[in-house]
Amino acid sequence: MNPLFPLGTGPAETMDKPFCTPYSQQLAEQANLRFDSAVAQYLRWWAEQHPPTTTDRSQETDSNEFIQKGALLAFFQHHDDALERLLRQDNIARHLLRPATEVFFETDAYEPLLARFESRIYNLSNQRNQLAVSFRYSPRSRQDAWGNSIRLADMTADRAKEDIGVHFGTRRSDATALTILARQLRREALFSPQLPLHVITEGSMTDSLRVARTITQQLHDEGQESLCCFIVQCRHAADDLHLGAALLLMDTRQPSLPRRVMFCDTLKPHALPPWWQKFKRYVDTVFPQPEAQSPASERLEDGSLNLQRLHDGVPVRHQDIDCAFYSASIARALIQIARNAPEQIIGGDTSDLVGHMTERMPAYFERANVARASKIIREVNVICRWQTGREALTDLWERCSNVVAIGTVATEPDSLHWESGSNAGLTTELSVAA
């Protein structure tokens, strides 16, 4: 598994250094202008086909002002498939689906430089419940009447507050992002010839443990006698947005007690992760033992990594809330070990298993147990955020392409004749390695 982009080997740099992607601000601004022109022309064509009502034009005085301000909002209000319609236009789709190597990320907060209409599209798509393009839309409270994102610098003094969600890098993983990560893990887990392998990503950690026990009990009832491995990536609890990973090795002959259970948190500032006592309660809740026997939680192993950084006094825009990518990377590494070196899952001690795990996490570790510089890790996560949104859009674009291919769409132009610019054709290569 390769990192998403070439990782540097130099020392950590300060936050005000340029982002490592080679795309320049000038190229990004030119691409954004072409995109805004393309969207404006499409909206002009749409408005001619669907004359705006008085409600649509309530705040605009002429056609040009309507196109630049309220037309996109009216378009989304009129069509439940507004984003799909936009993606059928090649020049619009090409820009929305561009890879991270064609995005300029502004320094300090690593904010992607988006086109004006582009930002509005992400906001309105989420607002209208069409598609959450993960990490690219602003909270509703940070949008104006037309769906534009309001920059922190442009907010009034009484509302100007930097908090989680204002910046691209501090938006939480939504259901779309978690679904994409879960799909990647399930693909990774296909074909485990030696050790039966199950991936669990639904619900909370307690829910996941219950699923593992239920499946093991079913195998036991069917008369199967074997070991099976469960890899978990999910939120700690229903009321806890933090995500972690876990490994359970179960023996179908004894479904009431894990043979091995290891929790892998992404925060470990001291000897044990902050949730350690909760982890123990989760295990004992799902696998209660008779009073005369030792509790199941005595088998709990700590496979946590001190990757995530959350510090008091650090600006919000620099806070690290990328537990979804860390935990997915941990789960992916454990899946690879279960497939290729099951003896490590069955008999390896905790420290050896963690070492084998980290050497399979090249985006975050230079080698086993040696983490990359914090600046590199932050940039990896920024790229992961962009690529996750790109995969969500690509899924929708491919569905649109299939619909067009079978001839069920006849009301949209195949493509208006816009200047194509310097971008190459659409690509669906989406390696989102965490």
N, C-alpha and C positions, 0 to 999 in steps of 0.2 A: 504494500500500500504506500503510495507516494503522497507527500504533502500536496496541498492545493497549488502551491507556487514555490519556486526555488527559495529555500530558507537560507538566510545569511548565517555566517559563522563568526561574525565579529562580536564585540561586546555590546551589551544592552545600551541603547541610545535614549536620550531624553524624549519626552512626549512631543516636543516641538520640532522634531526632525521630520523630513518628508517621508511619506508613506512609501513602502518599497515597491509598489506596482509602478511600471514604467509609464503609464498613461498620463499625459500632461493635462493641466487645467485648460490650456488653449484648445486641445483636441476635444476635450469633454464639452467645452462651451460651444464649439462649432457643431458637434453632434447634437447637443441639446437644442440649438437653434433650428437645425434641420427637422428635428422631431416635432418641436412646437409648431413649425410651419406645416408639417404633414398633418398633424392632428387638427389644426385650424382649417385646413382645406377640406378634410373629411367632414368636420362639423358643418362647414358651409354647405357642402353637398347634402348632408343629412337635413339641415334646416330647410333647404329648398324642397326636399321630398316630404318633410313634416313641418309645415308652417308653424312657428311657435305661437302658443296661446298667450293671452294677456298675462296669465300667471307665470309662464316661462319668462316673459320679458318684463317682469315687474320692476326691475331695478336698472335696466339698460335702455338707453334712448335710441340707439340705431343698431343696424345689423352688425357692424364691426365690433361695437362694444359688447353686443350679445355673444358673438363668437368668442371673444377673448375672456368673457366673464361667466355668463350663465349658461352657455350652450352645453357644456359638458355635463353640468348638473342636470339639465333638462333631458339630455340624452340618456343618462343613467336612470332617471325617473321614468322615462318612457319605455325602457327595455330591460327586462330581467336578465338578458344575456348581453348587456352592453359591452362587457370586457371581451367576450368572445367575438363580437362584431369588430371591435378594434383589432384584435389579434388576427383577423382574416386579412387585414391590410398589411402587406409585406413590410413596408417601411416603418410602420408603427410596431409590428411584432419584432422586427430585427433590433430595434432599439431597446424595447422592454426585455428582450431575451439576451441582451449582450452579456458576455462573461465579465468577471471581475477585472480581467486584464484590460477592459475597455471602459473602466470607471475611474474617475479621479476622486480619491478620498481626501477630504480636507484634513489638515493636520490637527493635532490636539484631540478632538473628539472623533476623528476618523469618520466624518460625515460624508456620505457619497454625494457628489454634486449632481443633483437631479434636474431634469428639465421642468419647467413650470407646469406644463400639462401632465407630465409624468407623475409628479408628486400628487397632483390632484386626482389622477386616475387611481392610484393606490388607495388614497383616502376614501374616494367615493365607492370603489369596489368593496372595501371592507364595510363602509357605512351602509351600503345597500345589501349587505349579506350575500354578495356574489362570489367573491374569493378573497380570502385574507392572504395577501402577498407578504409572507412573513417578514417582519422587521422593517418593512418599507413604509408602513402607514403610521400616521401620528394619532395619538389619542383624540377622541372627538372634541375634547376641551381645548385642543391645540389646533383646531381648524376654524377657518373663517366661513362665511355664508356660502361660498362657492366650492369649498373643499380644499382650499389651499392650506398647507401647513404654515402655522404662524411661528416664525423664528423667535427664539428666546429674546433676542435683542429688540424685536419689534413689539413685544408685549408691554402692556401698560404696567406701571410700577406696582400696582396692587395685585397684578396677576403674574408678574415675572418671577417665576420660581423654577429653579433647576431641580427636577426630580426624575425618578426612574421612568423611562418612556419618552422623555423629550428627545433624546438622541438615538440615532440608529444603533449604536453600540450598547444601549441600556434598555432596549425594548425586550420584553420577556418572550420566551418561546411560546407561541400560540399553538392551538390544536393542529393547524396545518403543518407547522414545523415538526411537531412531535410525530405526526403521522408519517411524514417523509423519512424521519430518522428511523422509525420503527420498520418501515418498509425496507430500508437499507439493511437493517440488522437481520431481518428475515431472509433476505437474499443471501447474506453472508452465511447464514446457518444451513443453507441447503446442502444435502449430501454429506452427512456425517456418518461414515460407514462403520466406525468402531464404537462410538459412544452416542446413543440416541440423544438428540439435542432439541430442546424446546426454548423458544424465545417468548418472553412475556413482557408486554409493554402497557397493558391496560390497568387502570385503577391505581391505587396506592400500593406501598410496599406490603402492607398487611394483606391486601387483596391478592397481590401476586403470590405471596407465600401460600395462601389458601388455594389458589389455582394449581400450584405445584403439588400440593398435598392431594388435591382432588384427582388430578391426572395420575399420580402415583397409585392412589387407591384403586382407580379404575383398572390400571394395568395389573395390580395385585389380584383384583377380583376376576380378571380374565385368565389368571394362572401364569402370567409372565413372571420370570425370575431374571432380573437384569438390573444393572445400574442405568440411570438416566440423568442427564444434566439439564438444569434449567438456568438460563441466563436472563436476568431481569434488568430492565431500565424503566424507571417510573418515578413519580413524585413520592416523597417520603410519606406523606399523609394527605388526606382529603383537604385539610386546612393548611397545608404547607406546600408552597410553590417550588421548593428546592427539589432537584432531581438527583438520584443516585443510581448505582448499579449494584447487583448482587449475583452471587453464584450459589446454587444449591445442587449438591450431588445426592440423589435419592436412590435408595435400594427398594425395589418393588416388593421385596419380602418384608419390609418394615416401613410402611408408608407413614407411620405416626412419628417418626424421628429421622431428621436429615442425617445422612452419613457425613455430610460436610456442608457448612453454610458460611459464606464469607460476604460481608458487606463492603462495598467500595464507594466511599463518599468522595467528593471532590474537594472537601475542606478538611484540613487536619493541622490546625495551627499549633497544637500541643501534642501530647503523647497519644491522645485518642480524639476522634472526631467529636464535635459538640453534641451529636445526636446518639452517642453510644448507648446510653441507658435506654433511650427509646427503641433502638435497634433490638436490644435484649428483650424488651417487653413485646415487641412485635413477634419475635421468634417463639416466646413462651405462650403468647396468646393463641397462635396458630398450631403449635405443637406442644400442648400441655402434657406433662408427664406425671405418673403417680407420685405421691408424696415421698415414697421410699426411694425414688430414683433421682438422679441429678437432673436439673432442668435442662431443656434442650439448648438454652442460651449459653450454657457452658462450652458448647461446641463452636460458638461464634468466633470467627476469625476477622481480623481487621485488615482489609485490603485497600484502605483509603490512600489517596494521593493528595499532597498539598499543592494542587494546581490553582485552584480558584483563589482570588485575592479580593477580600472585602475588608477595608480598613476605615476606622473612624478618622475623620479629618481629611480624607481624600475627596476631591471634587466628585460629584455624582457622575459626571461624564467619563470619569476614569474607573468607576466601579466595575467589577467583573461579575456579571450575572450569567455567564456562559455555561452553567452546569449541564445544560442539555447536550452540548457538544462534547464536554469532558466525559460525561457518563456514557454517551453513545460510543465514544472512542474506547472507553474501558470495556464496555460490553462487546464491542467488535473484536477487541484483542482476546477476550476470554473465549469467544466463539471460535476464533482461529486456533487457540490452544486446544480446545475441546475436539476440534476436527483433526488437527495435525499432530498433537502431542497429548493424547488423552491421559497418559500415565502421569502427567503433571497435575491434572485435575483430580485424579484418583489418589495419588500417593505423594505428590510434591508438598513440601512444607510451605508455610505461608510466605516467607521471605523469597523463596525460590519462585513461587508462582507469581508473586508481584513483580519480580525481576523479569520473568518471561513476558508478563503482561505489558510492562512499560517498554520493552524493546520492540513490541509490536504497535507502538503508538508514536511513530516517527514525527508526526506533526507537533507533538508536545515534548518528546524526549530525544536527545541526541543519541543516546544509547541507554541500556538498561539502567533505570534509577537515576539518570542524569537529565534533569529537565532543561529545556531550552530557555534562553533569556526571556524574561517576562514580556519585553516588547515584541519579540517574535511570536510568542504565544498569543498576545493580544491581536496581532495582525492576522494570524491564522484564523482566529475566531471571527474577525471582521469579514474575511473572505468566505468563511463558512456561512455567515449570515446572508451575504449577497447570493451565494450559490443556492442556498435553501429557497429563497424567494424565486430564483431563476427556475429551479426544478418545479415549484408549484405552477409557475406560468407555463412552463414547457408542457406539463401534463395537460393543461387546458388547451394550449395551442395545438397539441397533437390530436386532441378530441375534435377541435374545430376542423383540422385538416382532414380527418376521417369523414366528417359530415360533408364537407365540400366534395370529397372524392366520390361519395356515393350519390351526389347530385341532389341533395335535399335542401340546398340553400340557393335561392334564385333571386333574392331581393337585394343583395349587396353587390357592389361592383367588385370584380376580381381584384383590382388594385387601381387606385387613381394614379395618374401619371405624374408622380412626384420625382424630384431629383433624388437619385439613390444614394448619393454621397460616396464615401470611400469604404463603407463596411462591406464585408464579404457576405455570402449567403447565410441563411439561418443555420444554426448548429444545435444539435440536441445532446452534445457530449457534456454530461453533468456529473463529474466526479466530485462528490461532496465528502471527502475524507476528513473526519474530525481529528 
